[in-house]
Amino acid sequence: MLIPRVVKDHNSKTAILFKEGRKFIHFIPMKSGKLTVKRLPIVRFFTMYQDANIPVEHAVSSYLKHSGGMTEAVRTALEGMV
């Protein structure tokens, strides 16, 4: 699997998948408030998200401009993708 990559849920809300462990996926979902790192079991993640066909660079740029703010962990993860 390609990491990082942009995915979307059934409502077309995007998320950037940036770390895959043995059991969990770590990702940053776009939302109206402060952006935070979330994690889900791999099986559950792929029942909720599918590939969005959006360039990672474009998504990272948009996320870094997010007006709702972000945690330091999100900023570090995003800046490491550029």
C-alpha positions in Angstrom: 0.0 0.0 0.0 1.2 3.5 -0.8 1.7 5.7 2.3 0.8 8.6 2.4 -2.3 8.6 0.4 -5.7 10.4 0.3 -8.9 8.6 1.0 -12.5 9.5 1.3 -15.5 8.2 3.3 -19.1 7.7 2.1 -19.8 11.4 2.5 -16.8 12.3 0.4 -14.9 13.8 3.4 -11.2 13.3 2.9 -8.5 11.9 5.1 -4.8 11.5 4.7 -3.5 8.1 5.6 0.1 8.4 6.8 1.0 5.4 8.9 0.2 1.7 8.8 1.1 -0.6 11.6 0.4 -4.3 12.0 -3.1 -3.7 13.4 -3.9 0.0 13.1 -4.0 2.7 10.4 -3.1 6.3 11.5 -4.8 9.1 9.6 -5.8 12.7 9.6 -9.5 13.3 8.7 -10.6 16.7 7.5 -13.3 18.2 9.7 -14.6 21.6 10.7 -12.7 21.9 14.0 -9.1 21.2 15.0 -7.4 18.5 13.0 -6.2 15.6 15.1 -4.6 12.2 14.4 -7.0 9.3 14.5 -6.4 5.6 14.4 -8.6 2.6 13.5 -8.1 -1.1 13.1 -7.0 -1.8 9.5 -10.1 -3.9 8.7 -12.5 -1.3 10.0 -10.6 1.6 8.2 -11.1 0.0 4.8 -14.8 -0.6 5.3 -15.2 3.1 5.9 -12.7 4.7 3.4 -11.8 4.3 -0.2 -9.1 5.8 -2.5 -9.9 9.4 -3.3 -7.7 9.8 -6.4 -6.4 13.2 -5.1 -2.7 14.0 -5.2 -1.2 13.9 -1.7 0.6 17.2 -2.3 -2.7 19.0 -3.0 -4.4 17.5 0.1 -1.4 18.4 2.4 -1.4 21.9 1.1 -5.1 22.3 1.8 -4.8 20.7 5.3 -2.0 23.0 6.3 -4.2 26.0 5.4 -7.1 24.7 7.5 -8.6 27.5 9.5 -9.7 25.3 12.4 -6.2 24.7 13.6 -4.4 21.4 14.2 -2.4 19.6 16.8 1.4 19.6 16.8 1.3 15.9 15.8 -0.8 16.7 12.7 1.5 19.6 11.7 4.6 17.4 12.1 3.0 14.6 10.1 1.8 16.9 7.3 5.2 18.7 7.0 6.9 15.4 6.8 4.9 14.6 3.7 6.0 17.6 1.6 
